[in-house]
Amino acid sequence: MSRIGKAPIAIPAGVTVTVDKDNVVTVKGKNGELKQAVNPELTVAVEDGHVVLTRPSDDREHRAQHGLFRALINNMVVGVSEGYRKEMELVGVGYRAAATGQVLELSLGFSHAIYIKLPPEVKVEAKSERNKNPLIILTSDDKQLLGQVCAKIRSLRKPEPYKGKGIKFVGEIIRRKSGKKAGAK
């Protein structure tokens, strides 16, 4: 991880990065504001349009923390300037999704509909076109929160290996298994 930690983070136009005395990094941009507490042993400096992290020693723990916090701060900078977007696809007969405000309603073949209240930082959109699988489009400026919400939605009906039914990311390839008939001779 030390190679990642050594790379400086370029600050794009319209984004401000500040570091307070408690080593809390605040990143503000057009999409919002994010904060991250950084290990006090690491030094965070904002100099001429770049954020630079330095570690006190080459200990294994310091190298790991160096790369981790550099990646987290970079994700914050990208999030407030461009944002993150994830698309999920519902594969299965009768699977449906509908979004009303911050509530996502899913019909996944259970005897009841599932309602998920999403955090205000995550924007949701559901698309259903004829002869295509329903799509759930999630956008946010916080990459960690977006990934957590996607994992929660996916955990409701993971893609199964025989027919490929379930909730999957768009472009994800599911390894398929052949059924019973492949083993019979």
N, C-alpha and C positions, 0 to 999 in steps of 0.2 A: 504493500500500500504506500510505501514511502515515495515511489515515483509519482503517484497521483498527488500526494501532499505537496511536493515541491513545485508543481505547476501553479503559476499565479492565476487568479480568476479575474477576467476582464469585466469591467463594469460597463454595461451598455448605456447609451444616452437615455435620460429619463429615470434612471435608477440611482437611489442614494443608499449607501451602506454606512452605518455608524456602529461603533463599538463602545460600550460604556465601561465603567470601572469594574463591574462584576463579570466581565468577559461575556456579555450577552450581545450577540450580533443582531442588529435590526436592519432589515432590507425593505425599502419602500419603492414602489413602482406604480405603473398605471393600473395594474390588476389588484393591488392591495398592499398589505404590510405583513411581513412574517418575522418571527423572532426565534432565535436558537441560542441556548446557553452552551458555551464552549468550555471544555476542560480548562480550569485555571492554570494548569501547567503549560499549556500552549499559548503562544503569543500571536494575536491577530492584529495586523496593521493594514490600514488603507493608505496606499501611496500612489500618486499620479495615475488614477484610473484603474488600479488593480488592487485586489485583496490578496495579501500574502500571509500564509501561516508558517510559523517556525516552531520547532520542537526543541526542548532543552537537551535531549540526549538521543542516542541511537538505540535505546532500550526497545525491546519488542513491543511493549505496551505503548510507548510514545510513538513509535512508527505507525502502529495500527490506528491510534487516535488521530494522528496527523492526517492520514488519508481519509478517515471517516468524516472528520469535521470539515475538511476541504470539500468533499463530495456533497455534504449536507448544505454548506453555504452556496456552492455552485447551483444545486437544485433550487435553492431559494431565489437566487438571482434570475435563473431561467424562468421560474414560476411567476415572479412578479412582472417580468418583461414580456414573456410570450404566453405562459400558461401551459397546462398539461391537458391532454385529451385521451380518453380511453373509450373504445367501442367494444361492446359485448353483444354476442349474437345468441338468440334462443333457438336451439335446434330441437325440434320435436313436434309431433302432431298436437295441435291445440294449445301450444305454449304461447302466451300473450304477455305483453307489458304495456302499462299505461302510466303516465306521469301526470300528477296534478300538484303543482307547486313543488314542495320538497318531499312529497310522498310518492313512492314508487309502488305500484300494484302489479304483482306477478301472478300469473296462472301457470303453474308448472306440473300439472297432472295430479296434484293432490286433491283431496276432497274439498279444500277451501282455498281461497285466494290468500296470498301473502302480501302484507303491507310493510314497507320499510320506510321509516322516517330518516331522511338524509340530513347531514349537518348543513348549516347555511352556507358554508364555504364551497360546497359541491353543487354544481348546477347539473340537472338531469333533463334528458330529452328522450322520448321513446318514439320510434318510427316503426310503422307497420305498412308494408307494401304488399300488394297481391302477388302471390306465388314466390315470395321471398321470406326468409326468416326474419322475425322481429328483431330490431336493434335497440340497444340501450346505449346512449351516448352520454358520458360523464365528463365534465370539465371542471378544473380547479386550478388554483395557483399553488396549492400545497401538494407536492408529489407523494409524501408519506400518507397523508389523509386520503388521497384519491386511491392509492394502492390498497389501503385498508378497507375502504368501502367496496372496491371491486372484489376483493377477496371474500368479503362477507356475502355479497350477492352471489358469487360463484359457488360458495359453500352450500347454498340452498339446493343446488342440483348440479353436481360436477359432471362433466362429460364422461359417459361410460364407453368402454372400449369395443363393444360389440356392434352397436348401431350408431354410436356417436351422438346420442341424445344428451342434452344438458345445456348448461350455460358456458360458452367459451368466448375467448377474445377473438376479434376479427383477425384473420390471418394465422391463427394458431392451428397447428397440425396435430390431430389426435391420432396416436398410434392405435391402429385397429387390430383386433384379434379375429381369427376365423372361428366360427362356432363349432358345434359338435360334429357337423358333417365333414369337416376337414380331416378329422382323426379316423373316421370310419373308412374301411376299405372293402 
